[in-house]
Amino acid sequence: MNDRFPLSGHEDGATDAARAREGEPFAPAWDLGSRTLHPVRRPLVMGVVNLTADSFYPSSRRADTEGAVAAALDLATEGADVLDLGAESTRPGAAPVPAAQEQDRLLPVLEALRRETSLPISVDTYRAETARLALAAGADAVNDISGGRDAAMLPLVADAGCGLVLMHMRGEPRTMQDDPHYDDVVTEVADWLSQRAATAEAAGVGPGRLLVDPGIGFGKRLEHNLALLASLPAVADGRPLLLGASRKRFIAHLTGAEVDGRLGGSLAALAAAFAGRATVVRVHDVAASVQFLDVLAAVAEARLTR
């Protein structure tokens, strides 16, 4: 067991649940089956570890098991509430990798990490077979950028009783940014997410186990991303929401910043997630995100007491 982040009572959600009962929860909880995560004062923070050599943010890449586990435990120490492991790049223009390669990258890291911490772990995959193997290895949730296109995914998740993220994406990563068009992006994304969530629930996935994700940067132009960030409650339509906007290209379109210089823009997106009462934010920079959200929450609470 790694001494930097031992198994602890904090990880089972008991402390957060007690705090949530003391007042109004910040946002809807996320039921992972084995535990329920309660956002208290601010969104939960999901830290990203990419087990690839080609993800869009080089600092998030970890090509070897030992380095990936160490990076994940560092994110836990920085205050991550959930860890998200991805073994296939889904940046704009990325080509898919074979399922066997995805699994060879993912499973050794997941198994090693599961021995070190009981912090919730989600796996970023759209393949039901990869999800099945990951859940058997101890994953708590599936983060599906395709919204459950694999016909076996929703029945698998329902049977496992785990958490699920359904994301909106036009097309596939290789082509999604070619020419995205919407007549009303907020309404269209909200309707699509609502339909996919209803399909998941009909397949047996409990509504409390679902998060919806508008898919910032996935088949969207700058104006689409900004409209979604400005309208998160409408996008969620009453469902628990995950927002992943960390270091994405829309920040460069606004500021000219290269990926290494987009922390400020990422924190600005967190302000939108806070205002929109997101349940989870998916980030690369856990320590900065936790600090930003904690201060934002404190200011909001001070305003209420005046």
N, C-alpha and C positions, 0 to 999 in steps of 0.2 A: 504494500500500500504506500502511496506517495504521501510523505508528511506534509507537503504543502497544501494538500486538500484532502484530508481524510474523510471517510464516511461520517456523516453527522446528522443530528436531528433536524438541522435547518433544511436539509434536502428533501425531507418527506412532506414539506408544506405545512407542518403542524403549527409552526410559529406564525407564518403568514395567515393561516386560517384563523388563528386566535385574534390576530390584529384586525383581520377583515370583519370579524364579528363585533368589534368595538365601534365601528363606524361604517359609513357607506363605502362599499368597495369602489376602487377607482374605475374598474372595467370588468366585463364578464370574466369569470374564471375559465381555465382550460383544464378539462378532465382528461388525464392520460390513462385512466383505468387503474393503474397501481397507485396513483396519487393525483391530487388536484392542485393546480397552481393558481394562487390568488394574487392578482395585481393589487398591491397596497400602495397607495399614494401616487403611483406612476406605472407606466407599462413595465412588464417583465422584459429583461434583456436576453436575447439569444445571441451567443457568440459564434462566429463563423470560423470553421477550419476547413480549408479546401485541400483535398488529397490529390492534387493534380499539378501538372507542370505548366498549365496554360490558362488558369483562371485570370480574370481581367485585372485583379489586384495582386501584384507579385508578392507583397508582404504576407498575404493570407495563405500562400501555397506551402504545403508540406509534403515532400515526395517520399519520406521514409517513415516507418511506423514510430520509431523512437521520437523523432522530431515532432510528429503530429500529436502524439500523446502529451509530450511536454508542452506544446503550444496550447492544447486544449486545457490542460491543468492550469496553465498561466491565466487563461481567460476565466477559469473558475475562480482563481484567487483574486482576480480583478473585479469579481462581482457578477459574473454571468449567472443567470437563473436557469438557462438551458444551453446546451451545446449542440451545434448543427454541423454534421459531417457530410461533405459532398465529395464524390469521387468522379464526377464528370463535369467539365466546364459547360456552362449554359450561357456564356457571354454572347452578345450579338455576333453572328457569323460562325459560331463554333459548330464543328461537325460532331455527330454522336460517336461514342466509343462503344466497342462490343460489351455486352453485359458481363462477360467473364472478366474483362479488364476492370470494369467498374467494381465488381465484387472482390477481385484480388487486391485492389487498392483499399477498399472500405473495411472489409471484415477483420483483417488483422488489427487495424487501429481500433475499431469498435470493441473487439474482444479484450484487447489490452487496456483500453480506457475503462471498460466496465469493471475490470478488476481493481482499478484505482479509485473510483468515485461512484457514488450513487446519484450524482447530479443527473437530471433528465437529459437524455440524448435523443435528438431527432436525426433522421437520415434524409438527405436531399436526393430523392430519386423518383423517377416516374415509371420505373419498372416494377411490376408486382413481384417478380421472382427475387429481385434484389431486396425489396422490402421484406419479403418472407424470411430470407436468410438473416437480414439485419434484426428483425424482431426476435428471431430465435436466439440471436447472439446478445440480446439484452437491450435493444433500442426501445424507446418509449413512444416514439411518434414518427410519422412519415410526412415529409415536406414535399408535396408533389406539384411541380411547376406546371404540369399539364392539366391539373384539375381532375385527375382520375380517368384519363383516356384509356389506359390499359384496362380492358374489361375485367380483369381479375383483381384489380386494386381495391375497389370498394368492398367487395365481399371479403377479401383478405383482412382489411382493416376492421370491418364489422366483427369478424370472427375473433380477431386478436384483442379487440376491446381497447385499442391504443388511441393516441391522439392523431389528428390528421390536419394538414394544411392543404387547402385547395386554392391554387393560384390561377389568375387569369393570364392567358398568353395568346396572342394572335399568331397562328402558324407554328413554327418551330424555331429554335435558336438560330439555325443557319440562315433563315430567310425572314425572320420576324420584323426586321427593321428595313426591309426593302422599300415598302410604300404603305405604311399603316394608315388607315383612314377610318374615321368614325363620324357619324352625324351628331351624336351626343355621347361623348365618351363616358360620362358619369352614369347615365342611365343604362347604356349598353353593357358596361362592365358590371354594374350592380345587378342587372337582370341575369346576366350569364352566371355570376357567382351564386345568385339565389337559386337558379335552376340546378346548378351542379350540387349545391348543398342539399337541395330537396331530393335529388337523385341519390346522394350518399345516405341521407336519412332513410329513404325508402329501402336501401340495401341493408339497413340495420346499424348504421353508424349513429351513435347517440349525438344529439345536437350539441351537447356540452363538450363533445370531443372534437368539434370542428372549429377551425379558424379559417376565415376567408382572407385572401391576399389580392389586392388590385393589380399586382404585377408591374410595379414601377420599372420602366425601361424594357419591358418585354412586349414588343410590338406597339410601342407608343412614341409619338413625337414629343418634343419639349412641351408644347401646349397641352397635350393629353396628360402628361405627368403632373403638370402644375394644377390642372383642373381636378385631378384625382386627389392630390394632396390637400387641396382646398375644400374637398367635399367628402372626407372620409366617413362621417356618420351616414351619409346617403349611400355611399358605396357598401358599407357594412350592412345596412338595412336591419339593424338590431342584432346581428350576429357578432360573435367575437372576431376581432380583426388582427391580422399580422401585417406589419408594414416593413418592407425591405427596400430602403433607398440608399443604403450606405455606399458612399464613394462612386455612385453611378454617373453615367455620361451626361445626364441632364444638368448636372452641376457644372460640367465643363462648358456646356452650351450657354449657360448663364454667366460664367465667370472666366472661362478660358483656362481653368486650372487643370493640370495633369492629375492623374489618379492619386499620386502621392500627396497632392496639395488640396484634397477635397474634404478634409476633416470638418472644416467650418461649415461647408454646405451640408454635410451629413448631419451635423448637429441641428442645423436649421430645419431639416426634414423631421428630426425628432420632436421639434417644437410643434410641428403639424400633427404628428402622431399623438402627442400629449393632448393637444387641443381636441383631437378627434376621438379621444378615449380608446386608443388601441390597447389590446390586451398584451401583445408582444411586439417588440421591435427587433429586427434581425440586423446585427451590426458587425463590422470588423474591429472596431475600436471600443472594446468593452469598458475600460477604465474611464475614458473620456465621456462615454455615453452615460455611464452610471452617475458620474459626477454631475454632468449637465442635467440629467433628469431629476436627481435629488435636489439640486438647487432650484430648478423650475418648480418642483412640487412644494418646496418650502415657501417660495414666493407666493404660490397660489394659495397655500394655507394661511399665510399672513394676511393676504388680501381679504380672505373670508372672515377673519377675526377682527377686522377694523370696524 
